[in-house]
Amino acid sequence: MTERSGSHWRLMAIVSAAVVLWLIYTISTQTEAPSGALMVMQYVFLIGCLIGLGGAVYRLLKEQ
């Protein structure tokens, strides 16, 4: 059971890191200024993914 939950947190960390990198790339390479609502939504998703990444890494390190 420990290995399964450890792999779950590892997968969550990998997916969160990929989404964070993708969001940073899309935010930094925009050619037009997004609407205010879209900009807020992008940064909220980025902050949420960073929190998820931090939590997954914390849980992964805690289980080792």
N, C-alpha and C positions, 0 to 999 in steps of 0.2 A: 504494500500500500504506500509506503514512503517513496518508493521509486516513481510510482505513478503520479503522486502529488508533486514530486520534485520536477518531473518532466512537464507537468501542467504549468508550473511557474516559469520554467525555462522557456516554454513555448510562448507564454504570455509576455515575457520580457522581450523575446525576439520580435514578436508581432508589434508590440508597443514601440520598440526602437525603430522598426521599419516605418511605422505610421508617423512617428515624430520626424524622421528624416524626410519623408515624403512631404509632410506639411511645411517643414522649414524650406524645402526646395521650392514648393509652389508659392509660398509667401514671398520668398526672396527673388523669384524670377518672374513676377507678374509684370506685364508690360503696360497694363492700365490700372488705375486706382480702383479698387473694388468699392462697392457701396458700403455704407457704414454698417449695415446689418451683417453683410457677408464678412467684413473684416472682423467684427466682434465674434462671429461664429467660428471663424478660423482660429482665432487666438484662444477661445474657450476650448475648442477641440485640442489644440496644442497643449494647453495647460492640463487638460484631463488626461491626455496620453502621457505627459511627463509624470503626473501623479501615479498613473497606472504602472509605468515603467519603474518608478522608484519603489512602489509597493511590491511589484513582482521580484525585483532584485533583492529587496529586504527579506521577503519570504524565502526566496531561494537560498540566500546566505544563512538565514536562521535555521533552515532544515539541514544544512550540511554539518 
